[in-house]
Amino acid sequence: MDIDLSPDDLKFRAEVREFLSSSAYKPGADYGKWRDEWFAKAKAKGGWDVPKWPKEFGGPGWTPTQHYIWEQETAQATLPWDMPFGIGMLAPILMGYGSKEQQERFLPDIRARKVNWCQGYSEPGAGSDLASLKTKAVLSEDGKYYTVNGTKIWTTAAHMADWIFCLTRTQDTGVRQEGITFLLFPMKQPGIEVKPIITLGGAHSVNTVYITDVKVPVENRIGEEGKGWTYAKGLLQHERTGLAGISRSLVALEKLKEHAASVKRGNATLMDEPAFRAKVAALEVDLMALEFTELRSLAAAAKGGALGPESSIMKLKGTEIQQRIAKLTVEAGGIYAAGWGMPIGAKFARGGMASYLASRAYTIYGGASEVQKDVIAKNVLGIRSSQK
């Protein structure tokens, strides 16, 4: 595997760096105006506002290596706030399985960031075991609409979303992956109740969504009835690769080393302590191995290969590494990490505990680590379960 960048890739990297530098947010500027202008400039670059979209839908049509360069460079830059669910999750489903009318209806507003989406997947009792979901959608006698009833949980940004893409059960055949249907419907309507869930870190990002007798027109169904599991699996592969956060972890680990080097320990620093340095070194080795896994996946994609169990490997190890970085940041902050934002001790330590507590969810959402291990066992090791 050749991991050296070609002259064209190096030229592209320089172009990305110049764009990010010239478009960077300036302290004191109007954030909303800067955000709009940033996306407008990125769009004018030839689809850089939707970097993962294919060229036929207005994306840049980048090679896998260019995507890798973009992830590496943007991990170190300040990008505008963006909701991932429409741009990065629903859009590929619409492109692959939606009708032309659905694409024309939804994709422009997704790209323009005019409509915020949330993901209606997990349920009480059907989180990692998503195929056992029970939210029911019943087709009307005239075949014009579904009536949806059920509960979704851990729904990120549901309190901010305009629409939801939702997995529902339209048939119970005894095989859990069958009879699941992919529906789209507005969040701001009677029959939708959103209740916040405050996480360990004290943040409100996830919610419980109660759905009662919500009517969804048949034209808001993606693809065929009962085939939603097939569409959801494709979405999850893309989501898991993104959740691995490899580029972000590379940046976070370098920051951790800088922070540790600023913490005094006698005549030296925390970074000089053999025990702490060994933990950092172990992280660096694991992160390097994960980065090479990503590069192998990119090399396969460049030759036309499809995304496979590598997404589960990267999600499994990537989220564990993020947790280890958060834990070491708390360790570096020492007693000041318990300050919960109080103006005492090193600045980096003040948010350390909140970040550490929030990181406990990383190995759960997007498919728990146990689920990823099952995927790897089945698709890499060839171990099959008799369970449906």
C-alpha positions as CSV (number, residue, x, y, z in Angstrom):
1,M,0.0,0.0,0.0
2,D,1.4,3.3,-1.1
3,I,0.5,6.0,1.5
4,D,2.6,8.8,0.0
5,L,0.6,11.7,-1.4
6,S,0.9,12.3,-5.1
7,P,1.9,15.7,-6.5
8,D,-1.8,16.3,-7.3
9,D,-2.8,15.4,-3.7
10,L,-0.2,17.7,-2.3
11,K,-1.5,20.5,-4.5
12,F,-5.0,19.8,-3.3
13,R,-3.9,19.9,0.3
14,A,-2.3,23.3,-0.2
15,E,-5.6,24.5,-1.7
16,V,-7.6,23.2,1.2
17,R,-5.2,24.9,3.7
18,E,-5.4,28.2,1.8
19,F,-9.2,28.1,1.8
20,L,-9.5,27.2,5.5
21,S,-7.0,30.0,6.4
22,S,-8.6,32.7,4.2
23,S,-12.2,31.8,5.3
24,A,-11.4,31.4,9.1
25,Y,-13.7,33.0,11.6
26,K,-12.3,36.3,13.0
27,P,-13.0,37.0,16.7
28,G,-15.8,39.5,17.2
29,A,-17.3,39.0,13.7
30,D,-21.0,38.2,13.3
31,Y,-21.1,34.4,13.6
32,G,-24.3,33.9,11.6
33,K,-23.1,36.0,8.7
34,W,-19.7,34.3,8.7
35,R,-21.4,30.9,8.7
36,D,-23.6,31.7,5.7
37,E,-20.6,33.2,3.8
38,W,-18.4,30.2,4.6
39,F,-20.9,27.8,3.1
40,A,-21.4,30.0,0.1
41,K,-17.6,30.2,-0.5
42,A,-17.3,26.4,0.0
43,K,-20.1,25.8,-2.5
44,A,-18.4,28.1,-5.0
45,K,-15.3,26.0,-4.8
46,G,-17.2,23.2,-6.5
47,G,-19.2,21.5,-3.9
48,W,-16.9,21.8,-0.9
49,D,-20.0,22.7,1.2
50,V,-21.2,19.0,0.8
51,P,-17.8,17.3,0.6
52,K,-19.1,13.7,0.8
53,W,-21.8,14.2,-1.9
54,P,-21.1,12.7,-5.4
55,K,-20.6,15.0,-8.3
56,E,-24.0,14.2,-9.9
57,F,-25.7,15.7,-6.9
58,G,-23.5,18.8,-6.7
59,G,-20.7,17.4,-4.6
60,P,-17.0,17.8,-5.4
61,G,-16.5,14.2,-6.6
62,W,-13.3,13.8,-4.6
63,T,-11.1,10.7,-4.5
64,P,-10.9,8.8,-1.2
65,T,-7.4,10.3,-0.7
66,Q,-8.9,13.9,-1.1
67,H,-11.6,13.0,1.5
68,Y,-8.8,11.9,3.8
69,I,-6.9,15.1,3.3
70,W,-10.1,17.2,3.9
71,E,-10.7,15.3,7.2
72,Q,-7.1,15.8,8.3
73,E,-7.1,19.5,7.6
74,T,-10.6,20.4,8.9
75,A,-9.9,18.6,12.2
76,Q,-7.5,21.4,12.9
77,A,-9.6,24.3,11.7
78,T,-12.7,26.0,13.0
79,L,-15.6,25.1,10.8
80,P,-19.2,26.5,11.0
81,W,-21.6,24.7,13.2
82,D,-23.5,22.1,11.1
83,M,-26.1,19.4,11.8
84,P,-24.8,16.1,10.4
85,F,-28.1,14.3,10.1
86,G,-29.4,15.8,6.8
87,I,-26.1,16.4,5.0
88,G,-24.2,13.3,6.0
89,M,-26.9,10.7,6.8
90,L,-30.2,11.2,5.1
91,A,-28.8,12.7,1.9
92,P,-26.9,9.5,0.9
93,I,-30.1,7.5,1.5
94,L,-32.1,9.9,-0.7
95,M,-29.5,9.7,-3.4
96,G,-29.4,5.9,-3.3
97,Y,-33.0,4.9,-2.7
98,G,-35.2,8.0,-2.9
99,S,-37.4,8.9,-5.8
100,K,-36.5,11.7,-8.2
101,E,-39.3,13.7,-6.7
102,Q,-38.0,13.1,-3.1
103,Q,-34.5,14.1,-4.2
104,E,-35.8,17.4,-5.7
105,R,-38.0,18.1,-2.7
106,F,-35.5,17.5,0.1
107,L,-31.9,17.8,-1.1
108,P,-31.8,21.5,-1.9
109,D,-33.0,22.5,1.5
110,I,-30.7,20.0,3.2
111,R,-27.8,21.5,1.3
112,A,-28.8,25.1,2.0
113,R,-29.0,24.2,5.8
114,K,-32.6,25.5,5.8
115,V,-34.1,22.3,7.3
116,N,-32.7,20.5,10.3
117,W,-33.1,16.7,10.6
118,C,-32.9,14.2,13.4
119,Q,-32.6,10.4,13.4
120,G,-35.5,8.3,14.7
121,Y,-33.7,4.9,15.2
122,S,-33.2,3.8,18.9
123,E,-36.1,3.0,21.1
124,P,-36.6,2.0,24.8
125,G,-35.6,-1.7,24.6
126,A,-34.3,-1.3,21.0
127,G,-31.0,0.6,21.2
128,S,-28.1,-1.5,20.1
129,D,-30.5,-4.2,19.2
130,L,-32.2,-1.9,16.7
131,A,-33.9,-4.6,14.6
132,S,-36.3,-5.3,17.6
133,L,-37.9,-1.8,17.2
134,K,-41.6,-1.6,17.9
135,T,-42.7,1.9,16.6
136,K,-45.6,0.9,14.4
137,A,-46.8,2.3,11.1
138,V,-50.2,1.2,9.8
139,L,-51.1,1.8,6.2
140,S,-54.6,3.3,5.7
141,E,-57.2,1.4,3.8
142,D,-57.0,3.7,0.8
143,G,-53.2,3.3,0.8
144,K,-52.5,7.1,1.1
145,Y,-50.9,7.4,4.5
146,Y,-49.4,5.6,7.5
147,T,-50.4,6.2,11.1
148,V,-47.4,6.0,13.3
149,N,-47.3,5.3,17.0
150,G,-44.2,4.7,19.2
151,T,-41.3,6.1,21.1
152,K,-37.8,7.0,20.0
153,I,-35.0,7.7,22.5
154,W,-31.5,9.2,22.6
155,T,-32.7,11.3,19.6
156,T,-29.9,13.8,19.2
157,A,-31.1,17.4,18.4
158,A,-34.8,16.4,18.2
159,H,-35.6,19.6,20.1
160,M,-34.0,21.6,17.2
161,A,-35.1,19.5,14.3
162,D,-37.7,20.4,11.7
163,W,-38.0,16.8,10.3
164,I,-37.2,13.3,11.4
165,F,-36.2,10.2,9.3
166,C,-37.7,7.3,11.2
167,L,-37.6,3.5,11.2
168,T,-41.0,2.0,11.7
169,R,-42.4,-1.5,11.8
170,T,-45.1,-2.1,9.1
171,Q,-45.1,-5.9,9.4
172,D,-44.0,-8.6,11.9
173,T,-42.8,-11.7,10.0
174,G,-40.9,-13.2,13.0
175,V,-37.6,-12.1,11.4
176,R,-36.7,-8.8,13.1
177,Q,-34.9,-7.3,10.1
178,E,-37.9,-7.7,7.9
179,G,-41.0,-5.5,7.8
180,I,-39.1,-2.3,8.7
181,T,-40.1,0.8,6.7
182,F,-38.2,4.1,6.4
183,L,-40.4,7.2,6.8
184,L,-39.9,11.0,6.8
185,F,-42.2,13.4,8.6
186,P,-42.2,16.9,10.2
187,M,-41.4,17.3,13.9
188,K,-43.5,20.4,14.4
189,Q,-47.0,18.9,14.3
190,P,-49.7,17.5,16.7
191,G,-48.8,14.0,18.0
192,I,-45.1,14.7,18.4
193,E,-43.8,15.4,22.0
194,V,-40.1,15.9,22.7
195,K,-38.7,15.6,26.2
196,P,-35.1,16.4,27.1
197,I,-32.6,13.9,28.5
198,I,-29.8,15.6,30.4
199,T,-26.6,13.7,30.1
200,L,-23.9,13.0,32.7
201,G,-21.9,15.9,31.4
202,G,-24.8,18.3,32.1
203,A,-25.7,18.9,28.4
204,H,-29.0,18.7,26.6
205,S,-28.3,17.1,23.3
206,V,-30.5,14.0,23.3
207,N,-34.2,13.5,23.8
208,T,-37.1,11.1,24.1
209,V,-39.6,11.5,21.2
210,Y,-43.2,10.3,21.7
211,I,-45.2,9.7,18.5
212,T,-48.9,9.5,18.8
213,D,-51.2,8.9,15.8
214,V,-49.0,10.9,13.4
215,K,-50.1,10.6,9.8
216,V,-47.4,10.2,7.2
217,P,-48.2,10.4,3.5
218,V,-47.0,7.4,1.4
219,E,-44.9,9.8,-0.7
220,N,-42.8,10.3,2.4
221,R,-41.7,6.7,2.4
222,I,-38.2,6.0,1.2
223,G,-38.0,3.0,-1.2
224,E,-40.2,0.0,-0.7
225,E,-42.3,-0.9,2.3
226,G,-40.5,-3.4,4.5
227,K,-37.0,-2.7,3.0
228,G,-36.0,0.0,5.6
229,W,-33.4,-2.3,7.3
230,T,-31.4,-2.4,4.0
231,Y,-31.4,1.4,3.8
232,A,-30.6,1.8,7.5
233,K,-27.6,-0.5,7.3
234,G,-26.0,1.6,4.6
235,L,-26.5,4.8,6.6
236,L,-25.0,3.2,9.7
237,Q,-21.8,2.2,7.9
238,H,-21.3,5.9,7.0
239,E,-22.2,7.1,10.5
240,R,-19.8,4.6,12.2
241,T,-16.9,5.7,10.1
242,G,-17.5,9.3,11.0
243,L,-18.0,8.5,14.7
244,A,-14.5,7.0,14.8
245,G,-13.2,10.5,14.8
246,I,-9.6,9.5,13.8
247,S,-8.6,13.0,12.5
248,R,-10.1,14.7,15.6
249,S,-8.3,12.2,17.9
250,L,-5.0,13.0,16.3
251,V,-5.5,16.7,17.0
252,A,-6.8,16.0,20.5
253,L,-3.8,13.8,21.4
254,E,-1.4,16.5,20.3
255,K,-3.3,19.0,22.5
256,L,-3.2,16.6,25.4
257,K,0.6,16.3,25.1
258,E,0.9,20.1,25.1
259,H,-1.4,20.4,28.2
260,A,0.6,17.7,30.0
261,A,3.8,19.4,29.2
262,S,2.4,22.6,30.9
263,V,1.6,20.8,34.2
264,K,4.5,21.1,36.7
265,R,5.8,18.1,38.6
266,G,8.7,19.2,40.8
267,N,11.4,20.4,38.5
268,A,9.8,18.7,35.5
269,T,6.4,18.3,33.9
270,L,3.7,15.6,33.8
271,M,4.8,14.7,30.4
272,D,8.2,13.7,31.8
273,E,6.7,11.2,34.2
274,P,7.3,7.7,32.8
275,A,3.9,6.3,33.8
276,F,2.0,9.1,32.1
277,R,4.3,9.1,29.1
278,A,3.7,5.4,28.7
279,K,0.0,5.8,28.6
280,V,0.3,8.5,25.9
281,A,2.7,6.3,23.9
282,A,0.3,3.4,24.0
283,L,-2.4,5.8,22.7
284,E,-0.2,7.0,19.9
285,V,0.6,3.4,18.8
286,D,-3.1,2.4,18.8
287,L,-4.1,5.6,17.0
288,M,-1.4,5.0,14.4
289,A,-2.7,1.5,13.8
290,L,-6.2,2.8,13.5
291,E,-5.1,5.5,11.0
292,F,-3.4,2.8,8.9
293,T,-6.7,0.8,8.9
294,E,-8.4,3.9,7.6
295,L,-5.7,4.3,4.9
296,R,-6.2,0.6,3.9
297,S,-9.9,1.2,3.6
298,L,-9.3,4.3,1.5
299,A,-6.9,2.3,-0.7
300,A,-9.6,-0.3,-1.3
301,A,-12.2,2.4,-2.0
302,A,-9.8,4.0,-4.6
303,K,-9.9,0.7,-6.4
304,G,-13.7,0.5,-6.4
305,G,-14.1,-1.5,-3.2
306,A,-17.2,-1.1,-1.0
307,L,-17.2,0.0,2.6
308,G,-17.3,-3.2,4.7
309,P,-16.5,-4.3,8.3
310,E,-13.7,-1.7,8.4
311,S,-16.4,0.8,9.5
312,S,-17.1,-1.4,12.6
313,I,-13.4,-1.8,13.4
314,M,-12.9,2.0,13.1
315,K,-15.9,2.8,15.2
316,L,-15.0,0.3,17.9
317,K,-11.4,1.4,18.3
318,G,-11.9,5.0,17.4
319,T,-14.5,5.6,20.1
320,E,-12.4,3.7,22.7
321,I,-9.4,5.9,21.9
322,Q,-11.6,9.1,22.3
323,Q,-12.6,7.9,25.7
324,R,-8.9,7.2,26.7
325,I,-7.9,10.7,25.6
326,A,-10.7,12.2,27.6
327,K,-9.7,10.1,30.7
328,L,-6.0,11.2,30.3
329,T,-7.1,14.8,30.0
330,V,-8.9,14.5,33.4
331,E,-5.8,12.9,34.8
332,A,-3.6,15.7,33.5
333,G,-6.0,18.3,35.0
334,G,-5.8,16.6,38.4
335,I,-8.0,18.1,41.2
336,Y,-8.9,21.1,38.9
337,A,-10.7,18.7,36.5
338,A,-13.4,18.4,39.2
339,G,-14.0,22.2,39.1
340,W,-16.7,21.9,36.4
341,G,-15.8,25.1,34.7
342,M,-14.8,27.1,37.8
343,P,-12.0,29.6,37.1
344,I,-9.3,27.7,38.9
345,G,-6.3,25.8,37.7
346,A,-5.3,25.3,34.1
347,K,-7.9,26.4,31.5
348,F,-7.9,23.0,29.7
349,A,-8.8,21.2,33.0
350,R,-12.1,23.1,33.6
351,G,-14.1,21.2,31.0
352,G,-12.2,18.0,31.4
353,M,-14.7,16.2,33.7
354,A,-17.8,17.1,31.6
355,S,-16.0,15.9,28.4
356,Y,-15.0,12.7,30.1
357,L,-18.5,11.9,31.3
358,A,-19.9,12.8,27.9
359,S,-17.4,10.4,26.3
360,R,-19.0,7.4,28.1
361,A,-21.7,7.4,25.4
362,Y,-19.2,7.2,22.5
363,T,-19.0,3.4,22.7
364,I,-22.8,3.1,22.8
365,Y,-24.4,5.4,20.2
366,G,-24.1,4.5,16.5
367,G,-24.1,0.8,17.5
368,A,-22.6,-0.3,20.9
369,S,-19.1,-1.8,21.0
370,E,-20.7,-5.2,21.5
371,V,-22.6,-4.8,18.3
372,Q,-19.4,-3.9,16.4
373,K,-17.7,-6.9,17.8
374,D,-20.6,-9.1,16.5
375,V,-20.2,-7.5,13.0
376,I,-16.5,-8.1,13.0
377,A,-16.9,-11.7,14.3
378,K,-19.4,-12.4,11.5
379,N,-17.8,-10.6,8.6
380,V,-14.1,-10.9,9.4
381,L,-13.7,-14.1,11.4
382,G,-16.6,-15.9,9.8
383,I,-18.4,-16.7,13.1
384,R,-22.1,-17.0,12.5
385,S,-24.9,-16.8,15.1
386,S,-28.0,-18.9,14.9
387,Q,-30.1,-16.0,16.2
388,K,-32.2,-14.3,13.6
